[in-house]
Amino acid sequence: MSKRTDLASVVSRTTLKNGVSKKYAQELAAYVLDNRMTAELDSLMRDVQADWARSGYLEVLAYSAHPLSEQIKSEIKRQVKELEPDVKTIVITEVYDEALIGGVRISLPERQLDLSVEAKLNKFKSLVQNGKE
C-alpha cells in the first residue's frame, strides 16, 4: 500500500469511530503539510470516502447554486439507495457552486451523476447534432 492509502485507512477508521472534530481535522492538515502530501489531498479524500462506503457510510456531495430543499435531499437519498442498496447511512454534503445555472451535480466516491441544467442542455445539443449527421 502507498502512504496515501495507509493514511486514508487510518482516517476513515478514526472518523467512523470518533466522528470528525476540528482538532482532528487540524492534526490531519498538519500531517499532510509536514509530509508534503497536499497534491494528493483530493485522492486522499476519495480514498477515505471509499473506505466509509465499504463500511456502510456514504457521503454524497451535492453541488448546487442554491440550497437544496428537504424534498430534493430525500429524492437524492432515494436514488442513491437504489444505486447502493447495502449502504446503511447516507449523508448529503451540500457544496454551493455559483457556476451551476440550475439543477444538481451529485458526486459519490466512485461515480458521478450530473443533473445540472448545463448537462441536460449539452445532451440535447449532442442529440440534435447527431440527428443532423
Summary of the structure (lengths in Angstrom):
residues: 133
radius of gyration: 17.7
end to end distance: 49.0
largest distance: 58.5
contacts: 341
relative contact order: 0.12
helix: 57%
strand: 21%
